[in-house]
Amino acid sequence: MNSDALFCTLASADVARFIESAGQSVCYAAPGIQDDVARALLAVVARVGPEMLTVCLDFDERVMRMGYGSFDAVARLRAAGIVVRSAPGLRMALVVADDTGYLFTPTPLYLETEPPPGAAPNAMRMSGEQVAEALARLSPAAKAIAVAQATTPLEKQRIATLPVDVWSEQITDEDVAVVGISLEEAPPVSFNLARQVRVFEPYLQYVELSLSGAAIQRHRLAIPPSIQRLGGNKDIEGRLRTTFELIEKGGKLSSKPLEDALNEIRKNFTPSLGKDHGRVVLKAAKPLLVRRLNEFCERLAWHQVEVETELQQHLDDSRKQIVDYYVPRVMQNPPDALLGRSLTGDPTAEDAGRWLDGELNRVFPDAKSLIQEMKLDVRFKDVTYETLKREDFLESVKKAFPDVDWDHPYDEFKAAGEGS
């Protein structure tokens, strides 16, 4: 850090070194405080005394989760007898050592790494008069330090009359306990991992497409045990003993055209990254994918309307086939469940048909219930670090989208993992 430059770059390590140079007083105001800055304050306090240190933060768990500072750093300062005040919503940063100070933009580590040496400036050096006024307007304690450091009675009087602009109050043990419990119950994510994930978030998203309830040609009805026990012809019995196909395969009621259309959408927009990776869509292509899926849903709705009437007729025919098949067997060997309801003890074919129909009522669906089950489920999921760190991830993505230059985001992905 060039101490003579008006604009410069300040990372936490630079702030720590600057604080360690103090011989009389230190003021640090920022959203949060990093560990190395706290260590520098702890090193200085023995030299200047805790009353000559001013620390003002936004002591809120959200600040720690954004990576503006460390909870442990605050705890260590308080344990050393350093008063830490909280100014809710504070986002600018100020550091003053003796009569030299800087205004700077702190780095939220959740979003990016701290600036390296020579990076674009994030700090501006303050004049002596600006330092004195900033201290006076920050807090009563900082104001007292500024008055004490003033060199003339007139300057002391001027500073003493300045109003305090930043409202703050001392952090209490209760405040520390509340924030500490919140962070323990839901610890902040690792910042370098979060940055790595965000590199690919603008590019990719996982997607699951599932068509359910449309394949009515694959619906099978479980024959009630009371009917299964009636027996029958061996060839037919092989088909009817436990289940029965409600709809014959193929024809107008088949879902195959719909399934083919959905598979075409999958192929065009959601290539697979491999057996264990699932399917992904380019964020740039997602609006068009959503449009195609909306069109598919309209087609599905029309399919429901078109097949409902014919479907009920098919279901009625299927029920009649089962009843017609079993009526002779019921008449040949009436089950007790039927005999127990007969006044004569000699049921007719109509009685057998009604009994069979009643047994089938328990398991037979109607067309409306089957139609209502038809739906398209669409689920989008963002990429995760566990996915990105797989060795074959990049190669799988390159294979799925060969026309996209993935080297640049992957270089950013590796760089985002550097630091803490």
LINJO-V879488 format. One record per pair of residues at least 4 apart in sequence whose C-alpha atoms are under 6 Angstrom apart, sorted by sequence separation. I is the first residue (numbers start at 1). J is the second residue. D is the distance in whole Angstrom. If there is no record, write none. Layout:
{{I/J/D} {I/J/D}}
//
This chain:
{{10/14/6} {45/49/5} {64/68/6} {78/82/5} {96/100/6} {109/113/6} {115/119/6} {126/130/6} {130/134/6} {176/180/6} {183/187/5} {233/237/5} {237/241/5} {240/244/6} {250/254/5} {256/260/6} {265/269/6} {266/270/5} {267/271/6} {273/277/5} {307/311/6} {320/324/6} {321/325/6} {323/327/6} {330/334/5} {336/340/6} {347/351/6} {360/364/6} {392/396/6} {398/402/5} {412/416/6} {45/50/5} {63/68/6} {64/69/5} {77/82/5} {96/101/4} {150/155/6} {232/237/6} {273/278/6} {64/70/6} {95/101/6} {150/156/5} {272/278/6} {273/279/6} {339/345/6} {95/102/5} {107/114/6} {135/142/5} {136/143/4} {272/279/4} {94/102/6} {135/143/5} {271/279/5} {94/103/5} {147/156/5} {270/279/5} {93/103/6} {270/280/5} {93/104/5} {270/281/5} {269/281/6} {228/241/5} {132/146/5} {105/122/5} {104/122/6} {104/123/4} {223/242/5} {20/40/6} {103/123/6} {222/242/6} {223/243/5} {16/37/5} {103/124/5} {222/243/4} {102/124/5} {221/243/5} {102/125/4} {220/243/6} {221/244/5} {16/40/5} {24/48/5} {102/126/5} {220/244/5} {32/57/5} {101/126/5} {139/164/6} {220/245/5} {327/352/6} {27/53/6} {29/55/6} {31/57/5} {137/163/6} {138/164/6} {220/246/6} {25/52/5} {26/53/5} {27/54/5} {28/55/5} {29/56/5} {30/57/5} {31/58/5} {59/86/5} {137/164/4} {25/53/6} {29/57/6} {56/84/6} {58/86/5} {137/165/5} {138/166/5} {55/84/5} {56/85/5} {57/86/5} {58/87/5} {56/86/6} {57/87/6} {58/88/5} {101/131/6} {217/247/5} {50/82/5} {58/90/6} {217/249/5} {34/69/5} {38/73/6} {32/68/5} {33/69/4} {34/70/5} {32/69/4} {33/70/6} {217/254/6} {35/73/5} {68/108/5} {215/255/5} {67/108/5} {214/255/6} {66/108/5} {67/109/4} {67/110/5} {66/110/5} {312/367/5} {311/367/6} {31/90/5} {308/367/6} {31/91/5} {30/92/6} {30/93/4} {29/93/5} {29/94/5} {28/94/6} {28/95/5} {304/371/6} {27/95/6} {27/96/5} {26/96/6} {26/97/5} {25/97/6} {207/279/6} {25/98/5} {206/279/6} {207/280/6} {24/98/6} {206/280/4} {22/97/5} {205/280/5} {22/98/6} {205/281/6} {204/281/6} {19/97/6} {204/282/5} {203/282/6} {204/283/5} {203/283/5} {87/168/4} {110/191/5} {86/168/5} {109/191/6} {86/169/5} {85/169/5} {111/195/6} {85/170/4} {84/170/6} {85/171/5} {84/171/6} {54/142/6} {11/114/6} {11/115/6} {9/121/5} {8/121/5} {9/122/5} {7/121/6} {9/123/6} {8/123/5} {7/123/6} {7/124/5} {6/124/6} {61/179/6} {6/125/5} {65/188/5} {273/396/5} {271/400/6} {213/373/5} {214/374/5} {213/374/4} {212/374/6} {212/375/6} {211/375/6} {211/376/5} {210/376/6} {210/377/5} {209/377/6} {209/378/5} {208/378/6} {208/379/5} {207/379/6} {207/380/4} {206/380/6} {206/381/5} {205/381/6} {205/382/5} {197/385/6} {199/413/6} {196/413/5} {196/416/5} {195/416/6} {196/417/6} {192/417/5} {192/420/6}}
//
